[in-house]
Amino acid sequence: MDLRENVIETLKNGNPKAFVNEWEPFRMVIDPIFQKVLTAIPGKTVKDPWGVTIFWGENEPGAMPMINDETKVCPDITEWRKYVKAPDIENFEYDWNTVKEEARKIREDGKYVMALMATGLFEQCHYLMGFEDTLVNLLMEPEDMHELIEYIAEYKLIYLKLLIENLKPDVIMFHDDWGAKTNLFMKPDTWREFFKEPYRRIYGYMKEHNIIAMHHADSYCQPIVKDMVDIGIDIWQGVLPENDIQQIKKDTNYKLTLMGGIDASVVDKKDIDEDTVRKEVQRACEAYSEGGMFIPCLTYGGEGSIFPGVNDIIMDEINKLNKKYFPIK
C-alpha cells in the first residue's frame, strides 16, 4: 500500500497499513495567488493587499496582524464597504507553469499535491478590525457582519475557482482558528449563525471537484465537530489534546479524521529532550489510535517543528510505533 492509498484507508476508516506519519504523504505547493496576497516578510512590517499591517519578528515562527487605532482597516463595521476592498485576484497576472511542474513531480513521487488557503473567514474579520471588534460586532451588528463575511466568502470562492482550474490540487488546507486552547472564541450557536453556511459553500465547492478538504484549527472545537462533518471537512488538522479526541470520533460517527494530538508545548522546546518527545508521541498514539481516524502530528498548520530536530524524532517514533499498532499479519 502506497502513501496515498494509506491516506484513503485512514479517511474512510478502512484498513490502513500504518499511521499516516504527519505530513509525509502531503507536499505543499505555494501557488502564485498565495504569493501575491500573503506578503509577510521575516523581520519586516508590511501591508498586505487587504491593507492589513502585518509584522513578522526576527526568529519568530510566523507573522501576525498588528491592529490598533491607527492601523485598523475597518474602524466601523456599519461602513465596512467604505473601508474593505478585497484584492482583485481575478485580474492579477500569474505564472502557473512553475507550480504545475512542481505538482507533476509531487504526483510522480506518489504524494498528494496540497494547496494552502489562509486566512479563513473568521481570521480575515479580525485581521481587518481586531479580535475585540470582531466578537462584539457579531453580537451588536449582526446584519453588517453577515454581509462582510459573505463578501469575504465570495472572495475565497473566486480564489478556489482559480486555484482548482489552474493547479488542480488533491488536498486544500484552509486555515481558520475558531478557538483558544480550552474554548471556542464564541458560543457554538454564534459560530453556526455566521460561519457554518459560508463554509458549507466553500467546502462543498471542494467536494464537487473531488478535493480532500482539510481544515486547520489548532484550537478547542469539540462543540462544533458534528457541524464540521456536516459542512464537508474530511480532516481536522491541528486538533489539540485538550479536545476529547476519542469522544469526537464517536460523536461524529467516525466520519472526521483527526490530525494532531501531539502536545507541542511538551515537545517543541529549545533544549530537546528526546525521551520526552518520544514519550509524548507514544502517549498520543496509545490514547487516540483505537477506532482509527487519527493521524499523529504536531498541531501546527504546516510541516515541521519550531526547534530543529524535534520533528525528526516525532516521525521516527511514529514509524517505530507502526510495528506495535499495525503488525504484519
Secondary structure in CASP SS format (residue, H / E / C, confidence):
PFRMAT SS
TARGET T0000
AUTHOR 0000-0000-0000
METHOD secondary structure of the structure
MODEL  1
M C 1.00
D C 1.00
L H 1.00
R H 1.00
E H 1.00
N H 1.00
V H 1.00
I H 1.00
E H 1.00
T H 1.00
L H 1.00
K C 1.00
N C 1.00
G C 1.00
N C 1.00
P C 1.00
K C 1.00
A C 1.00
F C 1.00
V C 1.00
N C 1.00
E C 1.00
W C 1.00
E C 1.00
P C 1.00
F E 1.00
R E 1.00
M E 1.00
V E 1.00
I C 1.00
D C 1.00
P H 1.00
I H 1.00
F H 1.00
Q H 1.00
K H 1.00
V H 1.00
L C 1.00
T C 1.00
A C 1.00
I C 1.00
P C 1.00
G C 1.00
K C 1.00
T E 1.00
V E 1.00
K E 1.00
D C 1.00
P C 1.00
W C 1.00
G C 1.00
V C 1.00
T E 1.00
I E 1.00
F E 1.00
W C 1.00
G C 1.00
E C 1.00
N C 1.00
E C 1.00
P C 1.00
G C 1.00
A C 1.00
M E 1.00
P E 1.00
M C 1.00
I C 1.00
N C 1.00
D C 1.00
E C 1.00
T C 1.00
K C 1.00
V C 1.00
C C 1.00
P C 1.00
D C 1.00
I H 1.00
T H 1.00
E H 1.00
W H 1.00
R H 1.00
K H 1.00
Y H 1.00
V C 1.00
K C 1.00
A C 1.00
P C 1.00
D C 1.00
I H 1.00
E H 1.00
N H 1.00
F C 1.00
E C 1.00
Y C 1.00
D C 1.00
W C 1.00
N H 1.00
T H 1.00
V H 1.00
K H 1.00
E H 1.00
E H 1.00
A H 1.00
R H 1.00
K H 1.00
I H 1.00
R H 1.00
E H 1.00
D C 1.00
G C 1.00
K C 1.00
Y E 1.00
V E 1.00
M E 1.00
A E 1.00
L E 1.00
M E 1.00
A C 1.00
T C 1.00
G C 1.00
L H 1.00
F H 1.00
E H 1.00
Q H 1.00
C H 1.00
H H 1.00
Y H 1.00
L H 1.00
M H 1.00
G C 1.00
F H 1.00
E H 1.00
D H 1.00
T H 1.00
L H 1.00
V H 1.00
N H 1.00
L H 1.00
L H 1.00
M H 1.00
E C 1.00
P H 1.00
E H 1.00
D H 1.00
M H 1.00
H H 1.00
E H 1.00
L H 1.00
I H 1.00
E H 1.00
Y H 1.00
I H 1.00
A H 1.00
E H 1.00
Y H 1.00
K H 1.00
L H 1.00
I H 1.00
Y H 1.00
L H 1.00
K H 1.00
L H 1.00
L H 1.00
I H 1.00
E H 1.00
N H 1.00
L C 1.00
K C 1.00
P C 1.00
D C 1.00
V E 1.00
I E 1.00
M E 1.00
F E 1.00
H E 1.00
D C 1.00
D C 1.00
W C 1.00
G E 1.00
A C 1.00
K C 1.00
T C 1.00
N C 1.00
L E 1.00
F C 1.00
M C 1.00
K C 1.00
P H 1.00
D H 1.00
T H 1.00
W H 1.00
R H 1.00
E H 1.00
F H 1.00
F H 1.00
K H 1.00
E H 1.00
P H 1.00
Y H 1.00
R H 1.00
R H 1.00
I H 1.00
Y H 1.00
G H 1.00
Y H 1.00
M H 1.00
K H 1.00
E H 1.00
H C 1.00
N C 1.00
I C 1.00
I E 1.00
A E 1.00
M E 1.00
H E 1.00
H E 1.00
A C 1.00
D C 1.00
S C 1.00
Y C 1.00
C C 1.00
Q H 1.00
P H 1.00
I H 1.00
V H 1.00
K H 1.00
D H 1.00
M H 1.00
V H 1.00
D H 1.00
I C 1.00
G C 1.00
I C 1.00
D C 1.00
I E 1.00
W E 1.00
Q E 1.00
G E 1.00
V E 1.00
L C 1.00
P C 1.00
E C 1.00
N C 1.00
D C 1.00
I H 1.00
Q H 1.00
Q H 1.00
I H 1.00
K H 1.00
K H 1.00
D H 1.00
T C 1.00
N C 1.00
Y C 1.00
K C 1.00
L C 1.00
T E 1.00
L E 1.00
M E 1.00
G E 1.00
G E 1.00
I E 1.00
D C 1.00
A H 1.00
S H 1.00
V H 1.00
V H 1.00
D C 1.00
K C 1.00
K C 1.00
D C 1.00
I C 1.00
D C 1.00
E H 1.00
D H 1.00
T H 1.00
V H 1.00
R H 1.00
K H 1.00
E H 1.00
V H 1.00
Q H 1.00
R H 1.00
A H 1.00
C H 1.00
E H 1.00
A H 1.00
Y H 1.00
S C 1.00
E C 1.00
G C 1.00
G C 1.00
M C 1.00
F E 1.00
I E 1.00
P E 1.00
C E 1.00
L E 1.00
T C 1.00
Y C 1.00
G C 1.00
G C 1.00
E C 1.00
G C 1.00
S C 1.00
I C 1.00
F C 1.00
P C 1.00
G C 1.00
V H 1.00
N H 1.00
D H 1.00
I H 1.00
I H 1.00
M H 1.00
D H 1.00
E H 1.00
I H 1.00
N H 1.00
K H 1.00
L H 1.00
N H 1.00
K H 1.00
K H 1.00
Y H 1.00
F C 1.00
P C 1.00
I C 1.00
K C 1.00
END
